Amino acid sequence: MPRASLHTLGCRLSQSETSMLADTLARRGYRLVEFGKETDLLVLNTCSVTENAEKDCRYAVRKTLRHSPHAFVAVTGCYAQTGATQLQKVPGIDLIVGTQFKMNLPDYLPAPAKLLKQPEPELRHTRTIDREDFVLPGTAYSDSTRALLKIQDGCDFMCSFCLIPFARGRERSRTAEDVLREARELAAHGYRELVLTGVNIGQYSYQGLGLVELLRELEAIPDVARIRISSIEPTTVPAALLEHMAGSTKLCHYLHLPLQSGDDGILQAMNRRYAVREYEELVEQAIALMPDLGLGTDLMVGFPGENEQAFANTVRTVERLPFSYFHVFSYSARPGTAAARLEGQIPPAVIRQRSKALAELSRTKALAFYQQQIGRTLPVLFEQGERDGFRTGTTANFTRVAVAADAVEAGSIHQVTITGIMDGLAYGRPVATVLAPSHRPLV
């Protein structure tokens, strides 16, 4: 039985695709092994968001070939689309599959008996990417009690710093029937929470069905306990979505709204589609409907032209908004993007200093948010595994909670009273079972 190891270097959307590729390979007779273990096949799903893409890819290939020198190495993902020429020069790669062919990668593999190192990599690649709505060939099982469910791909927004439209193509949506098919399969296998993923999921549209309508269809699946929306563009969040979220018993009170900058001049240079005040008004509407909302964001530091005043505006903006955390990214020029041609590049030392300041502010925000949870009793979905006698899980507003491991089961949802916080983690005691774990094993 040939062994296959899969590894993702990118975002949640890429993780979902990797899980689906793993499902396809398992159904074709491969035995899945953990990345880092001996294998006959490595499938590497790459990222192109940062300039470290090639370095990360080279490292993963070298790591695998050290313990499995004869492993067949197949590379796909965003960097396989935007950096195919560079990847062809990386020693040890046998197959490169671009975005158009990614989900059919198993079809391009040699027969298991012929998984041999190649003198040069085979390339399956085209610059054009279909714009039609799509279906996917499997189910994205994972080792978590939360499953990633891809509903959309591609983006038309063309932010000046972003390669994604070139790496993944234009906006397109997964057919509703196929989304619901996979959701039912995931629920039947015991997954309690579905996390909707895509590049620009607020733009979901299939035969007159928008995101809110799709959510209603998903909520009607009896075994689905919770649904979470992953990162969503601020300009794609209508009042109808906020109102539905506020009144739903299954849709998590959680939003991750990328801000990128708190300065209007920088937002304009980034080709973002909102001003700071418009973003703030959206947050105010959401908090008015859901005071318990968990709110995250993305911030980019060091965009060309970000002077001291522009950075100070960002700091002031995120200080006054009720974020529970933010992810901080350092700008790196990506060849082919409009921002790469801009003047006013920021010195790396300044970028590091600003990133550190925002990371510290994020920790302060997270601490304040967690302190607000003390004394509350909230349903918590518990994950598999335990550490130091504790099992951890998440609330609907994405507070991470730990309780004594022997008090709860993996995959169960318990009401937990939050009693304290420490090291970015809330601690509590379970008071009642809301939803027992499925006795169907997670795949």
Salt bridges, closest charged atoms under 4 A:
GLU17 OE1 - LYS102 NZ 3.05
GLU17 OE2 - LYS150 NZ 2.71
GLU17 OE2 - ARG168 NH1 2.82
ASP23 OD2 - ARG27 NE 3.33
GLU38 OE1 - ARG3 NH1 3.79
ASP40 OD2 - ARG3 NE 3.14
GLU54 OE2 - ARG58 NH2 3.01
ASP94 OD2 - LYS117 NZ 2.67
ASP107 OD1 - ARG28 NH2 2.67
GLU122 OE2 - ARG124 NE 3.00
ASP153 OD2 - LYS150 NZ 2.90
ASP153 OD2 - ARG168 NH1 3.22
ASP153 OD2 - ARG172 NH2 3.60
ASP156 OD1 - ARG170 NE 2.90
ASP178 OD2 - ARG174 NE 2.87
ASP178 OD1 - ARG181 NH2 2.84
GLU182 OE1 - ARG174 NH1 2.60
GLU185 OE1 - ARG181 NH1 3.36
GLU193 OE2 - ARG146 NE 2.89
GLU193 OE1 - ARG226 NH2 2.80
GLU193 OE2 - ARG228 NE 2.80
GLU219 OE1 - HIS244 NE2 2.77
ASP223 OD2 - ARG440 NH2 3.51
GLU233 OE1 - ARG272 NH2 2.91
GLU280 OE1 - ARG277 NH1 3.00
GLU280 OE2 - ARG320 NE 2.67
GLU281 OE2 - ARG277 NE 3.67
GLU284 OE2 - ARG277 NH1 3.11
ASP292 OD1 - HIS253 ND1 2.98
ASP298 OD1 - HIS256 NE2 2.77
ASP298 OD1 - HIS327 ND1 3.57
GLU306 OE1 - ARG354 NH1 2.89
GLU308 OE2 - ARG354 NH2 3.20
GLU360 OE1 - ARG363 NH2 2.53
GLU386 OE1 - ARG391 NH2 4.00
